[in-house]
Amino acid sequence: MNEILRKWLYRAICQSVKSLVPRGVIFCGYHDAFGHQVWNLECYSRKYFSIYKRLPKIVAFQRSSRVANQSLSLHHQRSGVRIIPAKSILSRIFWFCFARWQPENGLDGASASNSMLVFCKFSMNDLHVDPITNFGCVTIFPLLPSEQKKAHRLLDGIGVSPGEYFCFHDRNHHYKNSIRHLGGSDDLFTVSSKTFEVARNCKKEDFYRPAALLDEKGIKAVRLGVHSEDDVAQEPVVDSSQSRTDDFVDLALMSYSKFFVGPNSGIWFSARAFNRPVCLINVFPWPWINIPMLKDCLVMPKKLWSTSEKRFLKIEEMVQLETRTSWKEFYRESIFEELSIEVIANTPEEVTSAILEMNDRLDKNWVGPDYTVTQFLTEANVGYKSAALVPSSFVAQNPEIFGHI
């Protein structure tokens, strides 16, 4: 009898939630990983606007009691989002239904997106590489006037001006290790292979040279993040990750930055949410979903060394990996041996060249060639519709990977 009642209640709730979507109300999860916290609501709203040409009212249900960025949560609430605490019975009901809801099959276009807006159950592909949420979109949750004033005070306090600095992030293990005791959903602490975790990292020292060169042009370098392993004791880098008392600094700095540089960690989605140009470096795995979509963006993957053939994989071989395996397979330590690959980080010279190229392109001073991502991808790759570019310097520096283009 209880099972029958649960099924009846589930169907009744689903029908009610489904009926609210065209009326301007969507229910969604509020995740505890920063990347999902900052991008998902933005993405859902953009998808909704593409269908109904108006913005939805959002009711978001916490996945856990942990909030990655408290200032961002307050920003969402001030912008009209209703956030339901994780301990509420309503949140428990939402996640029960979310786990069981299956978007309708056989639909495409707006109908498919509309079906997925019921509980906002989108795949990672839908979240990350859907052109609808990128091309020609304005920021749905920009800083409010009072927040803009606060942001300007914060920028003044650290000695940078809007549009005259770039943000960078050097991913390392320390962040997850330092927050593990705070708790969170299982997704936040997915057990990954050690090799995979190391392969996603990059070194802060690689940013020192480009920071010095751009400083000569009046462009500062600002390090983003929290719980970083150590300080950046290198002029002229401004390190906002240490001794911070207000996590609003992440939003303020990203919102007014000239561009963002870093690997494919969660923080780069705040750049997407604020429509900032992105230069992704040391990207792994690549391509899959780890591709910026806009034309003012660059993406530079890590290189793959064939341990069996003692050579670098060619670009077409790297691209074909996506058609042969899921990126989630890299959570397994043994997959690297099975594929006979070793992940090789971008060199400091490659990082420097990519950052300088990014700045020159934004200043309209670039005179080199253009290599679009789509030159190297196929329609079998989920990011095929990206308008981003591969740094021309990276192509020139690696003929064994790209051939003589």
Salt bridges, closest charged atoms under 4 A:
GLU3 OE1 - ARG6 NH2 2.66
GLU42 OE2 - ARG46 NE 2.96
GLU104 OE2 - LYS18 NZ 2.86
ASP130 OD2 - LYS47 NZ 2.47
GLU147 OE1 - HIS75 ND1 2.74
GLU147 OE2 - ARG78 NH1 3.12
ASP170 OD2 - ARG223 NH2 2.88
ASP187 OD2 - ARG63 NH1 3.15
GLU197 OE1 - ARG171 NH2 2.79
GLU205 OE2 - LYS204 NZ 3.02
ASP215 OD1 - LYS220 NZ 3.15
ASP230 OD1 - LYS204 NZ 3.08
ASP239 OD2 - ARG223 NH1 2.97
ASP246 OD2 - LYS150 NZ 2.74
ASP250 OD2 - ARG244 NH2 2.86
GLU309 OE1 - ARG311 NE 2.75
GLU317 OE2 - ARG311 NH2 2.74
GLU329 OE1 - ARG332 NH2 2.76
GLU338 OE2 - ARG332 NH1 3.12
GLU350 OE2 - LYS303 NZ 2.90
GLU357 OE2 - ARG361 NE 2.97
ASP360 OD1 - LYS217 NZ 3.50
ASP363 OD1 - LYS258 NZ 2.77
ASP370 OD1 - ARG361 NH1 2.80
